[in-house]
Each structure stands twice: as C-alpha cells, then as structure tokens.
Amino acid sequence: NHFFGLPVGFRIPPPLSPKMRPSLPYENFGLSSRLLAWAAFQLLCSCYAYHVLLPRCKPPARPLLVVLRAAPILVPALLGPLALFNRGSKEVAVLMFFLFTSSWLQTHKVLAMCWGLGPLPALQPSFPAFAAVLCLPVLPAPPTQKPKTSDPCLALVRRGLAKLGGLVLVMYASAVIRPRVLGPLLFHGFILYFVTGFPFDLLAAAMTGLLGLTLTPAFQRPFLATSLADFWGKRWNLPVTTLIRETVYHPVVALLSKGQV
C-alpha cells in the first residue's frame, strides 16, 4: 500500500537534536573569542573601505561598480552577526546590537559612500575617525553645529552618568512600585531611553576627547516633544533619522523634482 508514492508505514524522521547536529567550527569558541574575531574583521573592513573604496567614490565614479567592490564588506556585515551570535536567548542582546550596527547601519553607510553621500567621504583625511564612524553606531554632527559648552567631553560624561543614575532609579522604582502602577508603556520608554542614552553619551565623550569629533546626539529631550512628528523626526534616535534624511530622502526629492515627477 502506498500513499503519494510513500509506503503507508513510512514515517518522516524527526529533526536532529542540538546534540546530534554537527557543530560549525566557530560554535566551539566562547563569546569573547567571537567578539575579538568580529573586531578584527571590522578593522579589516575599515582598511579596505578607506584605501580601496573611498578613492573610487569620487566623480566620475560608477556607483554600481563601487557597490560590487564593496561586496566583501556588505555580505559579511549582513550575514556575520546571524552566523556568529545566534545562540539562543543568552545572546539576544548581542545579536540585536550587531544586527543594528553592522547589518543595517554599517551597510547603509557603505552604500551611501558608494554614491558619494553620507558621513564617510568627509572623513577621508583621518583614518581613525573614518573607522570609528564606519563601525560604531555614531554619526558626526554637521559642521554648522557648534558645541554648546566650552568642554563638550565633560558635559557628555556628566550626561551619561546622569542617565545611568536615572536607569538605576527607574529599575528600583519598578521593583518597589511595579510597572502596573507606572504604566508599562511609560516604564519601558524610560528604560529604553536610559539604556540607549548613557552608553552613547560615554562613547561620544571618548570620541570627542580622542578624535575631536562632534557627534549627533542620540536623543534631544524627547520628553519635551509637542507632537509625534516632532518626537520621531527631531528628538528620538537622531543618528538614524539624520542619516536616512541625508542619504535617502533628500536625494529622492531632488531626483523627483529634477524629473518633474
């Protein structure tokens, strides 16, 4: 007796358990070893982008050919985090961080550079600044934006420590009062603001002190937003918003206005 060409007593074999599944070579390494390997790869990508891609991005360059040359950076940046840091719930935070910084933000910066856009072409005289902006989730501020204080590095350190104190306070309040009283949306909003804000401010302080870069702030007092457009466009996650506006929105508007579409 057969059913669709298969014997009646045929059973599909169950999937292999994690213990029976053959492991890939890099899976035997710890998280610290894989992080060091990824940092070494990022350094190689920075050298390749700075010495090979950046000189070819000047006009009259052909962007599509430059994109093909950028494949050694784009393909590993897209797939590398999923291959190296996909070990279940223990590495979710690490995986999400590298998916954002490498698989999305870094590839976007490289693609924008192929068309002569974005922050990377303006950093050609300085390789350390170029590598830092390429590999980290930061964006240089426009030249017209001046520091508001005489010592911006110290101001960033104070702001980062204040956000760290706010994070501790919110976590303590959540343990005592419970999120149901605070409101889950408000509670998680403050947690996201403090968790994202204080490392970015300390990173910006280090880059300001070591490289002399003025960075676009991650947040601009989002609790003072007057509308949803003001919140998303001018106060929340400003590096990503600014990068998309400069590399996608403005070129598309210029192209459509030129073609009178």
N, C-alpha and C positions, 0 to 999 in steps of 0.2 A: 504494500500500500504506500502511495506517495501523495504528498500534498505540496503543490507548486514545485515539483521536482525534488522535494526533500522527503526522506523516509519519515513515516509517522512517528517513530520513536526517536527522531533526531532532536537534540537539544543544543541550543546555541551556547557555547562555552561562556562562563562568566568572565568579566574583565579581570585582569591581573591585579592582585592586591599590591599596595605600595612596596611590600617586602619582596614580592616576586618580580616587580617591574624592574628592568635593567636601568641602573642609575647612570646618568651622564657624568663625565669626569669632574666637571666643576661642582657638582652637587655634594661632593665629599669635602669641600672646603667650607670653613666657617664664614660667618657674615663679615668679620673683619678682613679676611683674605679677599673676599669678593669685592668689598668696598675699595681695597687697595688696588685690585686689578682694574676696577672701573675708573678710579682716579688716574691710573697710568694711561688708560685708554683715552680719557678726556684730555690729558696733556698731549698725547699724540694727535688727537683731533685738532687741538688748538694750533699746534705747529703746522699741520697740513693746511688748515684753513688760512693761516696767516701768510705762509710762504708760497703756497700753490694757488689757492682760490682767490685770495684778495687781490693780487696783481692782475688777475684776469677779469675782475669785475668792473674795471674802468672802461668807459666808452672808447671805441665802438665794440664792446663785448657782445657776444651772443649768449643771452641768459640761459637758454636751454642747454647749450653745450657746457656751460659752467655748472648747471644742475647735474648733468651726467658726471662731471668731475667730482661733484660733491657727494656722489653715491657712497663712497667709503665712510662718510660721516653720517649721512642720513639713515641708511639702512641699519647700522648697529645702534644708532640712537633711538630708532623706533622699536627695535626688537630686543635690544640688550637688556633693559630692565625686566621685561617679562621672562627672559631666559635666566637671569642671574638672581632675581629677588622674588621669585614666585614660589614660596614655600608654605603657603597657607596663612593662617591668621597671625602667626608670630611675626611676619614681615610685611604686614599690610601697610603700615605707615611708611616703611622704607620704599616699598613698591610704588605707592601713590606719589611720594615725593619725587622719585626719579621719573615716573611717567609724566609728571607735570614739567619738571625742569629739563629733561632730555627728550622724551618722546614728543612733547608738544612745543615747549618754549624754545629749546635749542634748535630744533629743526625749523621752526618759524624764523628764527634769526638768520640761520644759514640760507634759507630760501630767499629771504628779503635781501641778504647781502648779494646774492647772485644777480639781482636786478638793481644793485646799487642803492638799496633802501635800508632802513633800519639803523641801529646804533653802531654796527661793526665797522663800516667803511670809514667813519670819522675817527676811529681809534687806531689807525694804521701806524702812527709814529711810536706807539707804546705796545709792545707785545704783552707785558703783564696785565695791562688794562684790557687788552683785547681778549686774552684768555679768560680773565675773570668774568667779563660781561658775557662771553660765549657760554661758559659752563655753569654760571650761577644764575639764580632767578632774580636778576637785577637789571635795571635799565638806567643809563646815565640821564641826568636832567638836561633840559635844553640849555644852550649857552646863555640865554637871556635870564634864566632863573638864578638869582644870586642868593647865597646863604643869608639867612635872617639873623644870625648871630656871628660874633667875631671868632668863636671857637665851635664850629659845627660838629666836630668829633665828640667833644664833651657833651654837647646838647643831645646827640644821638645816644650816647651811653646813658645819660640820665633818663631819657625817654624809654629806652629799652628796659632799664631796671624798674621804672615805674610800671610798665606793662607787666613785667614779671611779678611785681607785688600785687597788681590787680588780679593776675591769674591765680595766685595763692589765695587771695581774699575770696574770689568767686568760688574756688574749689572748696574752701572752708565753709562758705555760706551754703553751698549745695549739700554738704554733709550735715549741716545743722538744720537748715530751714526746709530742705528738699526742693527739687526743681518744680514740683507741682504748685508750690506757693509762688515761686519766682516767675513761673511761666516757662515751659520748655523752649519756645522759640527765642525768647529773650536770653535765657540761660545759655543755650548753645551759641547764640550770636556773640555774647561776650567771650565765651570760651574760644571761639574761632578767632575773634579779634585779638585777644591777648596771646594765644598760642602762635599765631602767624606774625603778630607785630613785634614781639620782643626779640626773636632771633633775627628778623630782618633789620631792626634798628642797630643791633650789635654788629651784624655783618656790614651794614652801611658805615658804621663808625670805623671799623677796621679798614675798609676800602678807602674811606676819606683820609684816614691818617697815613696809610701806607702808599696809596696810589694817587692821592689828590683828586679823586673823582667825587663829583656831586651827583647823588643818585635820586631818582624819582621816588618819593616816599610810597610805601605800600598802602597807607591809608591817610586820609586827610579829614580827620574828625568826622567820621561817618555818623556819629550820634547827633550832629547838627544839620543833617540833610533835611531839606524842605520838601522834597518830592522823590519819587522813585527814580526819575531820570537823573536828578542831582546826586542821589546815592550811588547808582551804578556807574554813571559817567564821570563824576568828578571827585568822589570820595572813597570808593571801595576798590581795592585791587588795581591801583593806578598803573603799575608797570605793564600789566597785560592790556588794560584799556588803552593806554597811550601807544603801545606797540601796534595793536590792531588798527588804531585810528591812523597812525602814520604810514603803515605798510600795506593796508588793505583798503580802508575807507577813502582816504584822500586820493590814492591812485585810481581807484574805480570811479570816483566822482569826476576826476579830471579826464579820464578816458571817455566817459559818457558825455560830458559836456563838449569835449572836442569832436566827438562823432555826432553830437546833437541827437542823441537817442532819447 
